């Protein structure tokens, strides 16, 4: 093994990495709908890139579980089932409870204040998609405040999947007031340093989201 194999100049974000992020956001915000097939030629044209880096970018999302390859048919955006939603929230609950415990061991007052400011933004809008974006940002920031790169890295894919569900069902997922109240209570519990209440509210919040999303996916006509 020579030094040059690992110690080398750092490159800027690759084209494939930028493409992967563009596709993640398109999936998260419903521009690429669950179950949609990805056409290489059309995507390359819209993104203004060649097919090589596009394929590499799509491969990254396949590894992350956001795309699925069906033999002889092509690549598709995953289509989340109620069981997928339950599994996704199981993973999110574990990550966010761990993050909250870490926050409560440090400056929980400052963390709570920051999360309460995000809740204020949520309360200030009535647009379902904006509310969903702020909702996701609240949970993303909660995990970031734990200052754990591994928790944040694991959390990201689950947040994209959450956005897929919530954006698709934004008009009926949950009424605005409920979301503000739930997030305000959670942020306040973190600010107060109440370990038991924070954990209890996080579990209830995740269980409520699973019930609402699973119900809508089971009965889309309702």
C-alpha positions as a Markdown table, in Angstrom:
| # | Residue | x | y | z |
|---|---|---|---|---|
| 1 | Unk | 0.0 | 0.0 | 0.0 |
| 2 | Unk | 1.5 | 3.4 | -1.0 |
| 3 | Unk | 0.7 | 6.7 | 0.6 |
| 4 | Unk | -1.0 | 8.0 | -2.6 |
| 5 | Unk | -3.7 | 5.4 | -2.4 |
| 6 | Unk | -5.4 | 7.3 | 0.4 |
| 7 | Unk | -3.6 | 10.6 | 1.0 |
| 8 | Unk | -4.5 | 12.7 | -2.1 |
| 9 | Unk | -6.0 | 16.1 | -2.8 |
| 10 | Unk | -9.7 | 16.4 | -2.0 |
| 11 | Unk | -12.0 | 16.9 | -4.9 |
| 12 | Unk | -15.1 | 19.1 | -4.9 |
| 13 | Unk | -18.5 | 17.4 | -4.9 |
| 14 | Unk | -18.7 | 15.2 | -8.0 |
| 15 | Unk | -21.3 | 15.7 | -10.7 |
| 16 | Unk | -22.8 | 12.4 | -9.7 |
| 17 | Unk | -23.1 | 13.6 | -6.1 |
| 18 | Unk | -24.8 | 16.8 | -7.3 |
| 19 | Unk | -27.2 | 14.7 | -9.5 |
| 20 | Unk | -28.0 | 12.4 | -6.6 |
| 21 | Unk | -28.9 | 15.3 | -4.4 |
| 22 | Unk | -31.1 | 16.8 | -7.1 |
| 23 | Unk | -32.9 | 13.5 | -7.4 |
| 24 | Unk | -33.3 | 13.2 | -3.6 |
| 25 | Unk | -35.0 | 16.5 | -3.4 |
| 26 | Unk | -37.2 | 15.7 | -6.5 |
| 27 | Unk | -38.3 | 12.5 | -4.7 |
| 28 | Unk | -38.8 | 14.2 | -1.4 |
| 29 | Unk | -41.0 | 17.0 | -2.8 |
| 30 | Unk | -43.1 | 14.8 | -5.1 |
| 31 | Unk | -41.6 | 16.0 | -8.4 |
| 32 | Unk | -40.7 | 12.3 | -8.9 |
| 33 | Unk | -43.7 | 10.5 | -7.6 |
| 34 | Unk | -43.7 | 7.2 | -5.7 |
| 35 | Unk | -43.6 | 4.4 | -8.2 |
| 36 | Unk | -42.5 | 6.6 | -11.1 |
| 37 | Unk | -40.1 | 5.1 | -13.6 |
| 38 | Unk | -36.9 | 7.1 | -14.2 |
| 39 | Unk | -36.1 | 7.5 | -17.9 |
| 40 | Unk | -32.4 | 8.0 | -18.5 |
| 41 | Unk | -32.7 | 10.0 | -21.7 |
| 42 | Unk | -35.3 | 12.4 | -20.3 |
| 43 | Unk | -33.6 | 12.9 | -17.0 |
| 44 | Unk | -30.2 | 13.5 | -18.7 |
| 45 | Unk | -31.9 | 16.2 | -20.9 |
| 46 | Unk | -33.6 | 17.9 | -18.0 |
| 47 | Unk | -30.5 | 18.0 | -15.8 |
| 48 | Unk | -28.2 | 18.9 | -18.7 |
| 49 | Unk | -25.8 | 16.1 | -18.0 |
| 50 | Unk | -24.4 | 13.0 | -19.7 |
| 51 | Unk | -25.7 | 9.5 | -18.9 |
| 52 | Unk | -22.5 | 8.4 | -17.2 |
| 53 | Unk | -22.7 | 10.6 | -14.1 |
| 54 | Unk | -26.5 | 10.3 | -14.1 |
| 55 | Unk | -26.3 | 6.5 | -13.8 |
| 56 | Unk | -23.8 | 6.9 | -11.0 |
| 57 | Unk | -26.1 | 9.3 | -9.2 |
| 58 | Unk | -29.0 | 7.0 | -9.6 |
| 59 | Unk | -27.0 | 4.1 | -8.3 |
| 60 | Unk | -26.3 | 6.0 | -5.1 |
| 61 | Unk | -30.0 | 6.4 | -4.6 |
| 62 | Unk | -30.6 | 2.7 | -5.3 |
| 63 | Unk | -28.0 | 1.9 | -2.6 |
| 64 | Unk | -29.9 | 4.3 | -0.2 |
| 65 | Unk | -33.1 | 2.5 | -0.9 |
| 66 | Unk | -34.9 | 5.5 | -2.6 |
| 67 | Unk | -34.9 | 3.8 | -6.0 |
| 68 | Unk | -35.5 | 0.2 | -6.9 |
| 69 | Unk | -34.3 | -1.7 | -9.9 |
| 70 | Unk | -36.8 | -4.1 | -11.6 |
| 71 | Unk | -35.2 | -6.6 | -14.0 |
| 72 | Unk | -36.0 | -5.9 | -17.7 |
| 73 | Unk | -38.1 | -2.8 | -16.7 |
| 74 | Unk | -35.7 | -0.2 | -15.3 |
| 75 | Unk | -35.4 | 2.0 | -12.2 |
| 76 | Unk | -38.4 | 3.2 | -10.2 |
| 77 | Unk | -38.9 | 5.5 | -7.2 |
| 78 | Unk | -39.9 | 3.3 | -4.3 |
| 79 | Unk | -43.6 | 3.1 | -3.5 |
| 80 | Unk | -44.0 | 3.0 | 0.3 |
| 81 | Unk | -46.5 | 0.6 | 1.8 |
| 82 | Unk | -48.0 | 0.9 | 5.3 |
| 83 | Unk | -45.4 | -1.7 | 6.4 |
| 84 | Unk | -42.6 | 0.4 | 5.0 |
| 85 | Unk | -44.0 | 3.5 | 6.9 |
| 86 | Unk | -44.0 | 1.5 | 10.1 |
| 87 | Unk | -40.5 | 0.3 | 9.6 |
| 88 | Unk | -39.3 | 3.8 | 8.6 |
| 89 | Unk | -40.7 | 5.4 | 11.8 |
| 90 | Unk | -39.3 | 2.6 | 13.9 |
| 91 | Unk | -35.8 | 3.6 | 12.7 |
| 92 | Unk | -36.6 | 7.3 | 13.0 |
| 93 | Unk | -37.8 | 6.8 | 16.5 |
| 94 | Unk | -34.6 | 5.1 | 17.6 |
| 95 | Unk | -32.5 | 7.8 | 16.0 |
| 96 | Unk | -34.4 | 10.7 | 17.4 |
| 97 | Unk | -34.7 | 9.3 | 20.9 |
| 98 | Unk | -31.0 | 8.8 | 21.0 |
| 99 | Unk | -30.4 | 12.3 | 19.7 |
| 100 | Unk | -32.8 | 13.8 | 22.3 |
| 101 | Unk | -30.9 | 11.9 | 25.1 |
| 102 | Unk | -27.7 | 13.4 | 23.9 |
| 103 | Unk | -29.1 | 16.9 | 23.7 |
| 104 | Unk | -30.5 | 16.6 | 27.2 |
| 105 | Unk | -27.0 | 15.9 | 28.5 |
| 106 | Unk | -25.8 | 19.3 | 27.1 |
| 107 | Unk | -27.2 | 22.8 | 26.7 |
| 108 | Unk | -30.8 | 21.7 | 26.4 |
| 109 | Unk | -32.1 | 25.2 | 27.0 |
| 110 | Unk | -30.4 | 26.6 | 23.9 |
| 111 | Unk | -31.5 | 23.5 | 21.9 |
| 112 | Unk | -35.1 | 23.9 | 23.0 |
| 113 | Unk | -35.1 | 27.6 | 22.2 |
| 114 | Unk | -33.9 | 26.9 | 18.6 |
| 115 | Unk | -36.5 | 24.2 | 18.1 |
| 116 | Unk | -39.2 | 26.6 | 19.5 |
| 117 | Unk | -38.2 | 29.1 | 16.9 |
| 118 | Unk | -38.9 | 26.5 | 14.2 |
| 119 | Unk | -42.3 | 25.8 | 15.7 |
| 120 | Unk | -43.1 | 29.5 | 15.5 |
| 121 | Unk | -42.4 | 29.3 | 11.7 |
| 122 | Unk | -44.7 | 26.3 | 11.5 |
| 123 | Unk | -47.5 | 28.3 | 13.3 |
| 124 | Unk | -47.0 | 31.2 | 10.9 |
| 125 | Unk | -48.1 | 29.4 | 7.7 |
| 126 | Unk | -51.2 | 27.6 | 6.6 |
| 127 | Unk | -49.8 | 26.1 | 3.4 |
| 128 | Unk | -49.7 | 22.3 | 3.8 |
| 129 | Unk | -46.5 | 21.8 | 1.9 |
| 130 | Unk | -44.7 | 24.6 | 3.8 |
| 131 | Unk | -45.9 | 23.1 | 7.1 |
| 132 | Unk | -44.5 | 19.7 | 6.0 |
| 133 | Unk | -41.2 | 21.3 | 5.1 |
| 134 | Unk | -40.9 | 23.0 | 8.5 |
| 135 | Unk | -42.0 | 19.8 | 10.2 |
| 136 | Unk | -39.1 | 17.9 | 8.5 |
| 137 | Unk | -36.7 | 20.7 | 9.3 |
| 138 | Unk | -37.6 | 20.5 | 13.0 |
| 139 | Unk | -36.7 | 16.8 | 13.2 |
| 140 | Unk | -33.6 | 17.3 | 11.1 |
| 141 | Unk | -32.4 | 20.0 | 13.4 |
| 142 | Unk | -33.3 | 18.0 | 16.5 |
| 143 | Unk | -30.9 | 15.3 | 15.3 |
| 144 | Unk | -28.2 | 17.8 | 14.2 |
| 145 | Unk | -28.3 | 19.4 | 17.7 |
| 146 | Unk | -27.1 | 16.0 | 19.1 |
| 147 | Unk | -23.8 | 16.7 | 17.3 |
| 148 | Unk | -23.5 | 13.1 | 16.0 |
| 149 | Unk | -22.5 | 12.8 | 12.4 |
| 150 | Unk | -23.5 | 9.1 | 12.4 |
| 151 | Unk | -27.0 | 9.8 | 13.7 |
| 152 | Unk | -27.5 | 12.6 | 11.2 |
| 153 | Unk | -26.2 | 10.5 | 8.3 |
| 154 | Unk | -28.6 | 7.6 | 9.2 |
| 155 | Unk | -31.5 | 10.1 | 9.6 |
| 156 | Unk | -31.3 | 11.7 | 6.2 |
| 157 | Unk | -32.7 | 8.8 | 4.1 |
| 158 | Unk | -35.5 | 8.3 | 6.5 |
| 159 | Unk | -36.4 | 12.0 | 6.3 |
| 160 | Unk | -36.5 | 11.8 | 2.5 |
| 161 | Unk | -38.9 | 8.9 | 2.8 |
| 162 | Unk | -41.0 | 10.8 | 5.3 |
| 163 | Unk | -41.2 | 13.8 | 3.0 |
| 164 | Unk | -42.4 | 11.5 | 0.2 |
| 165 | Unk | -45.3 | 10.3 | 2.3 |
| 166 | Unk | -46.2 | 13.7 | 3.9 |
| 167 | Unk | -46.1 | 15.7 | 0.7 |
| 168 | Unk | -48.2 | 13.1 | -1.1 |
| 169 | Unk | -50.8 | 13.3 | 1.7 |
| 170 | Unk | -50.2 | 16.9 | 2.8 |
| 171 | Unk | -53.9 | 17.9 | 2.5 |
| 172 | Unk | -55.1 | 15.2 | 4.8 |
| 173 | Unk | -52.2 | 14.1 | 6.9 |
| 174 | Unk | -52.9 | 16.1 | 10.0 |
| 175 | Unk | -54.6 | 19.4 | 10.8 |
| 176 | Unk | -52.3 | 22.4 | 11.2 |
| 177 | Unk | -53.0 | 23.0 | 14.9 |
| 178 | Unk | -52.2 | 19.5 | 16.0 |
| 179 | Unk | -48.8 | 19.6 | 14.4 |
| 180 | Unk | -47.9 | 22.9 | 16.1 |
| 181 | Unk | -49.1 | 21.7 | 19.5 |
| 182 | Unk | -47.2 | 18.4 | 19.3 |
| 183 | Unk | -43.9 | 20.1 | 18.2 |
| 184 | Unk | -44.2 | 22.9 | 20.7 |
| 185 | Unk | -44.7 | 20.4 | 23.5 |
| 186 | Unk | -41.7 | 18.4 | 22.4 |
| 187 | Unk | -39.4 | 21.5 | 22.1 |
| 188 | Unk | -40.6 | 22.7 | 25.5 |
| 189 | Unk | -39.8 | 19.4 | 27.1 |
| 190 | Unk | -36.3 | 19.5 | 25.7 |
| 191 | Unk | -35.9 | 23.1 | 26.9 |
| 192 | Unk | -36.9 | 22.1 | 30.4 |
| 193 | Unk | -34.5 | 19.2 | 30.5 |
| 194 | Unk | -37.3 | 16.7 | 31.2 |
| 195 | Unk | -35.8 | 13.4 | 30.1 |
| 196 | Unk | -38.9 | 11.3 | 30.8 |
| 197 | Unk | -41.4 | 13.7 | 29.2 |
| 198 | Unk | -39.2 | 14.2 | 26.1 |
| 199 | Unk | -38.9 | 10.5 | 25.5 |
| 200 | Unk | -42.7 | 10.0 | 26.1 |
| 201 | Unk | -43.6 | 12.8 | 23.7 |
| 202 | Unk | -41.3 | 11.5 | 21.0 |
| 203 | Unk | -42.7 | 8.0 | 21.1 |
| 204 | Unk | -46.3 | 9.3 | 21.0 |
| 205 | Unk | -45.4 | 11.7 | 18.1 |
| 206 | Unk | -44.0 | 8.8 | 16.0 |
| 207 | Unk | -46.8 | 6.5 | 16.8 |
| 208 | Unk | -49.4 | 9.1 | 15.9 |
| 209 | Unk | -47.6 | 9.8 | 12.5 |
| 210 | Unk | -47.5 | 6.1 | 11.7 |
| 211 | Unk | -51.2 | 5.7 | 12.5 |
| 212 | Unk | -52.2 | 8.7 | 10.3 |
| 213 | Unk | -49.9 | 7.9 | 7.4 |
| 214 | Unk | -50.7 | 4.2 | 7.4 |
| 215 | Unk | -54.4 | 4.8 | 7.5 |
| 216 | Unk | -54.2 | 7.2 | 4.5 |
| 217 | Unk | -52.1 | 4.7 | 2.6 |
| 218 | Unk | -54.5 | 1.9 | 3.4 |
| 219 | Unk | -57.5 | 4.0 | 2.5 |
| 220 | Unk | -56.4 | 6.6 | -0.2 |
| 221 | Unk | -59.9 | 7.3 | -1.2 |
| 222 | Unk | -61.0 | 8.4 | 2.3 |
